[in-house]
């Protein structure tokens, strides 16, 4: 391991006045980055990923006015997130587009980072963020990708999070959010309903009922598995027509699902509904508009007869219909 090698290399790097890109990934760098270390004034993209660096990010990085991408994922950074934000609030807040810090040990809670006017990607997944999100938090309006997957943040998702007009991915899975799903969707759908393609809220403590998602006109992946959803899915609920993957498994949903819920969903490829109290009552002659690659319906009530709509699903590579109350002999076509 190259202990503290980073202390020696950066002063030398700063002498390259036209340096724009530097990649130091997987170099076994360790220790703490010296606070006085400066980057070349022309630096745009800096990657120090997959090393053993601890501590935090020097405030000198925030004074690099051309910095566009900072990638420090898979290290041992343990500084508090508010301090990291403060150290980057120099002139780089007007240039930074990507901040990648996942797989570290960053602590505290999610501070308002809307001051980063150009930020498009923020990845804080797999850290040690916890506590409640302050009420006045907002997202940068240009933000496209936000992942806070696998932390222990609690409380609720704020209404102000819906101000990101360009948001494509919103991943808050594997946390301790405990708000009601209809409120969450109402907050996120303020502006992001036109742009959002992936919504991942799985493995939290979200309760309430499944709401209408049809207002999300671009949504392709919808994930709210392993929560505490425990009410009925109303008959007038529609899923986005362009949806490709739906994960609602491991909740306590009690409802009858009909083919009307999946009308005109031509792009659906993955459907996971297992471990709920769901009864699928599709019309006998219904022909699905989609062809599924993955089907997970364990413990859903399909029986007592074998659903003929499955005969149309001849492209799947993964299917689970165990404990589905099917009482008849498996047909030859299956």
Secondary structure in CASP SS format (residue, H / E / C, confidence):
PFRMAT SS
TARGET T0000
AUTHOR 0000-0000-0000
METHOD secondary structure of the structure
MODEL  1
X C 1.00
X E 1.00
X E 1.00
X C 1.00
X H 1.00
X H 1.00
X H 1.00
X H 1.00
X H 1.00
X H 1.00
X H 1.00
X H 1.00
X H 1.00
X C 1.00
X C 1.00
X C 1.00
X C 1.00
X C 1.00
X C 1.00
X C 1.00
X E 1.00
X E 1.00
X E 1.00
X C 1.00
X C 1.00
X C 1.00
X C 1.00
X C 1.00
X E 1.00
X E 1.00
X E 1.00
X E 1.00
X C 1.00
X C 1.00
X C 1.00
X C 1.00
X C 1.00
X C 1.00
X C 1.00
X C 1.00
X C 1.00
X C 1.00
X C 1.00
X C 1.00
X E 1.00
X E 1.00
X E 1.00
X C 1.00
X C 1.00
X C 1.00
X C 1.00
X E 1.00
X E 1.00
X E 1.00
X E 1.00
X C 1.00
X C 1.00
X C 1.00
X C 1.00
X C 1.00
X H 1.00
X H 1.00
X H 1.00
X C 1.00
X C 1.00
X C 1.00
X C 1.00
X C 1.00
X E 1.00
X E 1.00
X E 1.00
X C 1.00
X C 1.00
X C 1.00
X C 1.00
X E 1.00
X E 1.00
X C 1.00
X C 1.00
X E 1.00
X H 1.00
X H 1.00
X H 1.00
X H 1.00
X H 1.00
X H 1.00
X H 1.00
X C 1.00
X C 1.00
X C 1.00
X H 1.00
X H 1.00
X H 1.00
X H 1.00
X C 1.00
X C 1.00
X C 1.00
X E 1.00
X E 1.00
X E 1.00
X C 1.00
X C 1.00
X C 1.00
X C 1.00
X C 1.00
X C 1.00
X E 1.00
X C 1.00
X C 1.00
X C 1.00
X C 1.00
X C 1.00
X C 1.00
X C 1.00
X C 1.00
X C 1.00
X C 1.00
X C 1.00
X C 1.00
X C 1.00
X E 1.00
X E 1.00
X E 1.00
X C 1.00
X C 1.00
X C 1.00
X C 1.00
X C 1.00
X C 1.00
X E 1.00
X E 1.00
X E 1.00
X C 1.00
X C 1.00
X C 1.00
X C 1.00
X C 1.00
X C 1.00
X C 1.00
X C 1.00
X C 1.00
X C 1.00
X C 1.00
X C 1.00
X E 1.00
X E 1.00
X E 1.00
X C 1.00
X C 1.00
X C 1.00
X C 1.00
X E 1.00
X E 1.00
X E 1.00
X E 1.00
X C 1.00
X C 1.00
X C 1.00
X H 1.00
X H 1.00
X H 1.00
X H 1.00
X H 1.00
X C 1.00
X C 1.00
X C 1.00
X C 1.00
X C 1.00
X E 1.00
X E 1.00
X E 1.00
X C 1.00
X C 1.00
X C 1.00
X C 1.00
X E 1.00
X E 1.00
X C 1.00
X C 1.00
X E 1.00
X H 1.00
X H 1.00
X H 1.00
X H 1.00
X H 1.00
X H 1.00
X H 1.00
X H 1.00
X C 1.00
X C 1.00
X C 1.00
X H 1.00
X H 1.00
X H 1.00
X C 1.00
X C 1.00
X C 1.00
X E 1.00
X E 1.00
X E 1.00
X C 1.00
X C 1.00
X C 1.00
X C 1.00
X C 1.00
X C 1.00
X E 1.00
X E 1.00
X C 1.00
X C 1.00
X C 1.00
X C 1.00
X C 1.00
X C 1.00
X C 1.00
X C 1.00
X C 1.00
X C 1.00
X C 1.00
X C 1.00
X E 1.00
X E 1.00
X E 1.00
X C 1.00
X C 1.00
X C 1.00
X C 1.00
X E 1.00
X E 1.00
X C 1.00
X C 1.00
X C 1.00
X C 1.00
X C 1.00
X C 1.00
X C 1.00
X C 1.00
X C 1.00
X C 1.00
X C 1.00
X C 1.00
X C 1.00
X C 1.00
X C 1.00
X E 1.00
X E 1.00
X E 1.00
X C 1.00
X C 1.00
X C 1.00
X C 1.00
X C 1.00
X C 1.00
X E 1.00
X E 1.00
X E 1.00
X E 1.00
X C 1.00
X H 1.00
X H 1.00
X H 1.00
X H 1.00
X C 1.00
X C 1.00
X C 1.00
X C 1.00
X C 1.00
X C 1.00
X C 1.00
X E 1.00
X E 1.00
X E 1.00
X C 1.00
X C 1.00
X C 1.00
X C 1.00
X E 1.00
X E 1.00
X E 1.00
X E 1.00
X C 1.00
X C 1.00
X C 1.00
X C 1.00
X C 1.00
X C 1.00
X C 1.00
X C 1.00
X C 1.00
X C 1.00
X C 1.00
X C 1.00
X C 1.00
X E 1.00
X E 1.00
X E 1.00
X C 1.00
X C 1.00
X C 1.00
X C 1.00
X E 1.00
X C 1.00
X C 1.00
X C 1.00
X C 1.00
X C 1.00
X C 1.00
X H 1.00
X H 1.00
X H 1.00
X H 1.00
X H 1.00
X C 1.00
X C 1.00
X C 1.00
X C 1.00
X C 1.00
X E 1.00
X E 1.00
X E 1.00
X C 1.00
X C 1.00
X C 1.00
X C 1.00
X C 1.00
X C 1.00
X C 1.00
X C 1.00
X C 1.00
X C 1.00
X C 1.00
X C 1.00
X C 1.00
X C 1.00
END
